Amino acid sequence: MSIQISVLLIDDSEFYRELYADELPRKKNLKVQKASSAREGLDLATQSPNEFARFVINDRMEGEQVGVWFANQLIERGIYMKGFILTAHPENITRPLPENVLGLLEKPKTPYQLYVEIHDDFVPELQPVLSAR
């Protein structure tokens, strides 16, 4: 049985956005929707609040740290979505991480490394669902 994991990928780097969006779905159970800014990602999440199981956001876009801001906005809007913040400098994130942030992922990540992080985190959440079947 295969469960589809829908991921909202937010990165202002066209290179990484396209690389991840092209490669991650090849792992068969990931569906990727991409956004080029935190605001665009927030708009997509708000329009379809139940669409995405995970988010992956590049922390630094357009010269600002937006990862924690994005995660907090989801919580404030009542959107239940967990995810990861990609960052080249995890030591620069000094604010506490919101409860929906599963972790900081140090950049760069290959598509396979990102897939493993998303998949390995998601599978334990499915265990109660799969056990009930």
Sequence and secondary structure as in RCSB ss.txt:
>XXXX:A:sequence
MSIQISVLLIDDSEFYRELYADELPRKKNLKVQKASSAREGLDLATQSPNEFARFVINDRMEGEQVGVWFANQLI
ERGIYMKGFILTAHPENITRPLPENVLGLLEKPKTPYQLYVEIHDDFVPELQPVLSAR
>XXXX:A:secstr
    EEEEEE S HHHHHHHHHHGGGGSSEEEEEESSHHHHHHHHHHSTTT SEEEEESEETTEE HHHHHHHHH
HTT   EEEEEES GGG  S   TTEEEEEES   HHHHHHHHHHHHHHHHHHHHHH 
